[in-house]
Amino acid sequence: YILQGADHVYREIVEEMQEGYITLSKDGVILFSNSKFAQMLRNRLEKVIGKSIYELLSPSEAENFRRSLTSADRFKREFSLIAADGLSVPVLVSANCFFEEHQFAYMIVTDLTEQKHNEQKFMHRVFDQAGESIIVCDVTGCIVRANHVATKLFGTDILHRAFDHAIPLFKEKDGTGFVIKDAMHGNISAMETQYTTRDNKNRTFLISAGVLTGMEPAEILGFLVTLSDITDRKQAEKELAAVNHKIEVASIAKSRFLANMSHELRTPLNAIIGFSEVLQDKLFGPLNEKQESYLMNIESSGKHLL
């Protein structure tokens, strides 16, 4: 009686849960499911019980699920289940595995659809409100998404075109063409590139690019590219360099002028001072008091000017 009562209460609790609940056999067959889990899959409960969990997962995710199920007593991971209508349902699976004795795995499955939807809305707003060009490419290098800044700069027709052809960029350091798949060999950070617009104006961009990975690091989904327009900054740097060059030229000219003036003034001044001293020494005859006074003024003024 106690066991039957406990079992009844247990089943009532499981049915009232807001999350899905399933029990799996070691080979992945669903032995028990509550109604919530069947609702997630948009299917009837009798169609879910007895089904293999691997039929509800894509091949790559099925393999990941199998490894998690057989290699750990507990795990908590995100997966995508395939609903009866063929649509994907993102879920968080929290599992306890008891295969040694009972040959069962008990799992709580949380539907992440609304959470993922809200995250996507938030990310889309961040994506489109960013001040830099942000472009997403698939594994072939084809552009699948571009934010508002990117389409304003490069045009809306860049979508679904190869990045290298839609936005031809040339490396500042050697003039060679930029290739998006170079990011496969390592992240590209703040590389200066040149771009010629459709109206034949040159613009300079700092490009950063890296691979987008899936849940497994080895799973490459595509590329994420950011482009910062630094044309105005480069122009300001050129103008500043031109001003500095003019200042340097003016400084050199001033130095030359002062050197020349010094040379031109010293020669006659030395003569004036020298001859005034000779006259003061009375080598050419006696001087009266007024003449000596004038010669002293000539000498002192000459030395002051020198």
C-alpha positions as CSV (number, residue, x, y, z in Angstrom):
1,Y,0.0,0.0,0.0
2,I,2.8,2.4,0.9
3,L,4.7,1.7,-2.3
4,Q,1.6,2.1,-4.4
5,G,0.8,5.4,-2.7
6,A,4.4,6.6,-3.1
7,D,4.3,5.7,-6.8
8,H,1.1,7.6,-7.3
9,V,2.5,10.7,-5.6
10,Y,5.7,10.4,-7.6
11,R,3.8,10.2,-10.9
12,E,1.6,13.2,-9.9
13,I,4.7,15.3,-9.2
14,V,6.3,14.3,-12.5
15,E,3.2,15.1,-14.5
16,E,2.9,18.5,-12.8
17,M,6.5,19.5,-13.6
18,Q,7.0,22.4,-16.0
19,E,10.0,20.5,-17.5
20,G,10.0,17.4,-19.5
21,Y,10.9,14.2,-17.7
22,I,12.1,10.9,-19.3
23,T,13.6,7.6,-18.3
24,L,16.0,6.0,-20.8
25,S,17.4,2.5,-21.2
26,K,21.1,2.1,-21.7
27,D,20.6,1.9,-25.5
28,G,18.5,5.1,-25.5
29,V,14.9,3.8,-25.6
30,I,12.4,6.1,-23.9
31,L,10.9,3.9,-21.2
32,F,8.8,6.6,-19.5
33,S,7.9,10.2,-20.4
34,N,5.7,12.8,-18.8
35,S,3.2,14.8,-20.9
36,K,5.4,17.9,-20.9
37,F,8.1,16.2,-22.8
38,A,5.6,14.9,-25.4
39,Q,4.3,18.5,-25.7
40,M,7.8,19.8,-26.4
41,L,8.0,17.4,-29.4
42,R,4.4,18.3,-30.4
43,N,3.5,14.7,-30.3
44,R,1.3,12.3,-28.4
45,L,2.6,10.6,-25.3
46,E,2.0,7.1,-26.7
47,K,4.1,8.0,-29.8
48,V,7.0,9.1,-27.6
49,I,7.3,6.2,-25.2
50,G,9.2,3.3,-26.8
51,K,10.9,5.6,-29.3
52,S,14.7,5.9,-29.4
53,I,16.1,9.2,-28.2
54,Y,18.6,9.0,-31.1
55,E,15.7,9.3,-33.6
56,L,15.0,12.7,-32.1
57,L,18.6,14.0,-32.6
58,S,20.6,15.0,-35.7
59,P,23.5,12.5,-36.4
60,S,26.2,14.7,-34.9
61,E,24.1,15.5,-31.8
62,A,23.1,11.8,-31.5
63,E,26.8,10.9,-31.3
64,N,27.5,13.6,-28.7
65,F,24.5,12.4,-26.7
66,R,25.7,8.8,-26.9
67,R,29.1,9.7,-25.6
68,S,27.6,11.7,-22.7
69,L,25.3,8.9,-21.8
70,T,28.0,6.2,-21.7
71,S,30.9,8.2,-20.2
72,A,29.5,10.0,-17.2
73,D,27.2,9.3,-14.2
74,R,25.8,12.8,-14.6
75,F,25.8,15.4,-17.3
76,K,24.1,18.6,-18.2
77,R,24.2,19.8,-21.8
78,E,22.3,21.6,-24.5
79,F,20.9,19.7,-27.4
80,S,18.4,20.2,-30.2
81,L,15.5,17.8,-30.5
82,I,13.6,17.2,-33.7
83,A,9.8,17.7,-33.1
84,A,7.0,15.8,-34.9
85,D,6.6,18.7,-37.3
86,G,10.3,18.6,-38.2
87,L,11.3,21.8,-36.4
88,S,14.2,22.0,-34.0
89,V,13.6,22.4,-30.3
90,P,16.6,23.6,-28.2
91,V,16.6,21.9,-24.8
92,L,18.8,21.6,-21.7
93,V,19.2,18.0,-20.6
94,S,20.1,17.2,-16.9
95,A,20.8,13.5,-16.6
96,N,21.6,11.0,-13.8
97,C,22.7,7.6,-15.1
98,F,22.5,4.3,-13.1
99,F,23.4,1.7,-15.7
100,E,25.5,-0.6,-13.5
101,E,22.6,-1.7,-11.3
102,H,19.2,-0.5,-12.7
103,Q,20.2,0.1,-16.4
104,F,18.3,3.4,-16.4
105,A,19.0,7.1,-17.0
106,Y,16.7,9.7,-15.6
107,M,16.6,13.0,-17.3
108,I,15.0,16.4,-16.8
109,V,14.6,18.2,-20.1
110,T,14.0,22.0,-20.1
111,D,12.6,23.7,-23.2
112,L,14.9,26.6,-24.2
113,T,12.9,27.9,-27.1
114,E,11.7,31.1,-25.5
115,Q,15.0,31.7,-23.9
116,K,16.9,31.2,-27.2
117,H,14.3,33.4,-29.0
118,N,14.9,36.2,-26.4
119,E,18.7,35.8,-26.7
120,Q,18.5,36.0,-30.5
121,K,16.3,39.1,-30.3
122,F,18.9,40.7,-28.0
123,M,21.8,39.6,-30.2
124,H,20.1,40.9,-33.3
125,R,19.6,44.3,-31.7
126,V,23.3,44.4,-30.6
127,F,24.3,43.1,-34.1
128,D,22.4,45.8,-35.9
129,Q,23.2,48.7,-33.5
130,A,27.0,48.0,-33.5
131,G,29.1,50.9,-34.8
132,E,31.3,48.7,-36.9
133,S,30.5,46.5,-39.9
134,I,29.8,42.9,-38.8
135,I,29.6,40.1,-41.4
136,V,28.8,36.4,-40.9
137,C,30.0,33.9,-43.5
138,D,29.3,30.2,-43.9
139,V,32.1,27.6,-44.1
140,T,32.5,28.3,-47.9
141,G,33.1,32.0,-47.3
142,C,29.6,33.1,-48.5
143,I,28.0,36.0,-46.7
144,V,24.9,34.9,-44.9
145,R,24.3,37.9,-42.6
146,A,25.5,41.5,-42.5
147,N,24.5,44.3,-40.1
148,H,23.1,47.7,-41.0
149,V,26.5,49.4,-41.0
150,A,27.9,46.8,-43.4
151,T,25.0,47.0,-45.9
152,K,25.2,50.8,-45.8
153,L,28.9,50.8,-46.7
154,F,29.0,47.9,-49.2
155,G,25.4,47.6,-50.4
156,T,22.6,45.1,-49.6
157,D,23.6,42.9,-52.6
158,I,26.6,41.5,-50.8
159,L,24.4,38.9,-49.1
160,H,24.7,35.3,-50.5
161,R,27.9,36.3,-52.4
162,A,31.4,35.1,-51.7
163,F,33.1,37.6,-49.3
164,D,36.3,37.9,-51.3
165,H,34.3,38.9,-54.4
166,A,31.6,41.0,-52.7
167,I,34.1,43.0,-50.7
168,P,37.5,42.9,-52.4
169,L,40.1,44.0,-49.9
170,F,43.9,44.5,-50.3
171,K,46.4,44.3,-47.6
172,E,48.1,47.6,-46.7
173,K,51.5,46.1,-46.1
174,D,52.0,44.4,-49.5
175,G,49.0,45.1,-51.7
176,T,48.0,41.4,-52.0
177,G,44.3,40.4,-51.9
178,F,42.6,39.5,-48.6
179,V,41.2,35.9,-48.5
180,I,38.6,35.1,-45.8
181,K,39.7,31.5,-45.5
182,D,43.1,32.7,-44.2
183,A,41.2,32.9,-40.8
184,M,41.1,29.1,-40.8
185,H,44.8,29.2,-39.9
186,G,44.4,31.6,-37.0
187,N,42.4,34.7,-36.0
188,I,43.2,37.8,-37.9
189,S,43.3,40.9,-35.7
190,A,43.3,44.6,-36.8
191,M,44.9,44.1,-40.2
192,E,44.9,47.3,-42.3
193,T,43.3,46.8,-45.7
194,Q,42.3,49.0,-48.6
195,Y,38.9,49.1,-50.3
196,T,37.8,51.0,-53.4
197,T,34.1,52.0,-53.3
198,R,31.8,52.0,-56.3
199,D,32.4,55.7,-56.9
200,N,36.2,55.0,-57.0
201,K,37.0,56.4,-53.5
202,N,39.7,54.6,-51.4
203,R,38.8,53.7,-47.9
204,T,40.9,52.0,-45.2
205,F,39.6,49.3,-42.9
206,L,40.9,47.5,-39.9
207,I,39.7,43.9,-40.4
208,S,39.4,41.2,-37.7
209,A,38.2,37.7,-38.6
210,G,37.9,34.3,-36.9
211,V,36.1,31.0,-37.2
212,L,32.7,30.4,-35.7
213,T,32.6,27.0,-33.9
214,G,29.7,24.8,-32.8
215,M,29.3,23.1,-29.5
216,E,32.4,21.1,-30.3
217,P,35.5,23.2,-31.0
218,A,36.3,21.1,-34.1
219,E,32.9,21.9,-35.6
220,I,33.4,24.9,-37.8
221,L,30.2,26.8,-38.7
222,G,31.7,29.7,-40.6
223,F,33.5,33.0,-40.1
224,L,32.8,36.2,-38.2
225,V,34.3,39.4,-39.7
226,T,34.4,42.9,-38.3
227,L,35.5,45.9,-40.3
228,S,36.4,49.3,-38.7
229,D,36.5,52.2,-41.1
230,I,39.6,54.2,-40.2
231,T,39.7,56.3,-43.4
232,D,39.1,59.6,-41.6
233,R,41.7,58.7,-39.0
234,K,44.3,57.9,-41.7
235,Q,43.5,61.1,-43.4
236,A,44.0,63.1,-40.2
237,E,47.3,61.3,-39.6
238,K,48.5,62.3,-43.1
239,E,47.4,65.9,-42.6
240,L,49.2,65.9,-39.2
241,A,52.3,64.4,-40.8
242,A,52.2,67.2,-43.5
243,V,51.9,69.9,-40.9
244,N,54.8,68.4,-38.9
245,H,56.9,68.3,-42.1
246,K,56.1,72.0,-42.8
247,I,57.2,72.8,-39.2
248,E,60.4,70.8,-39.6
249,V,61.2,72.6,-42.9
250,A,60.4,76.0,-41.4
251,S,62.7,75.1,-38.4
252,I,65.5,74.1,-40.7
253,A,65.0,77.3,-42.8
254,K,65.1,79.4,-39.6
255,S,68.3,77.7,-38.4
256,R,69.9,78.4,-41.8
257,F,68.8,82.0,-41.8
258,L,70.2,82.5,-38.3
259,A,73.5,80.9,-39.2
260,N,73.8,83.0,-42.3
261,M,72.8,86.2,-40.5
262,S,75.3,85.4,-37.7
263,H,78.1,84.9,-40.3
264,E,77.2,88.1,-42.2
265,L,77.0,90.2,-39.1
266,R,80.1,88.9,-37.3
267,T,82.6,89.7,-40.1
268,P,81.8,93.5,-40.2
269,L,81.3,93.7,-36.4
270,N,84.7,92.2,-35.8
271,A,86.2,94.8,-38.1
272,I,84.4,97.6,-36.3
273,I,85.4,96.4,-32.9
274,G,89.0,95.7,-34.0
275,F,89.6,99.1,-35.6
276,S,88.0,100.9,-32.7
277,E,90.4,99.1,-30.3
278,V,93.4,100.0,-32.6
279,L,92.4,103.7,-32.6
280,Q,91.9,103.6,-28.8
281,D,95.5,102.3,-28.4
282,K,96.6,105.5,-30.2
283,L,98.7,103.6,-32.7
284,F,98.0,106.2,-35.3
285,G,98.3,109.3,-33.1
286,P,96.9,111.0,-30.1
287,L,93.1,111.4,-29.5
288,N,91.2,114.1,-27.7
289,E,88.7,113.4,-25.0
290,K,85.7,113.5,-27.2
291,Q,87.3,111.1,-29.8
292,E,88.1,108.6,-27.0
293,S,84.5,108.8,-25.8
294,Y,83.1,108.1,-29.2
295,L,85.5,105.2,-29.8
296,M,84.5,103.6,-26.5
297,N,80.8,103.9,-27.5
298,I,81.6,102.3,-30.9
299,E,83.4,99.4,-29.2
300,S,80.8,98.7,-26.5
301,S,77.9,98.9,-29.0
302,G,79.8,96.6,-31.4
303,K,80.4,94.0,-28.7
304,H,76.8,94.3,-27.5
305,L,75.5,93.7,-31.0
306,L,78.0,90.8,-31.5
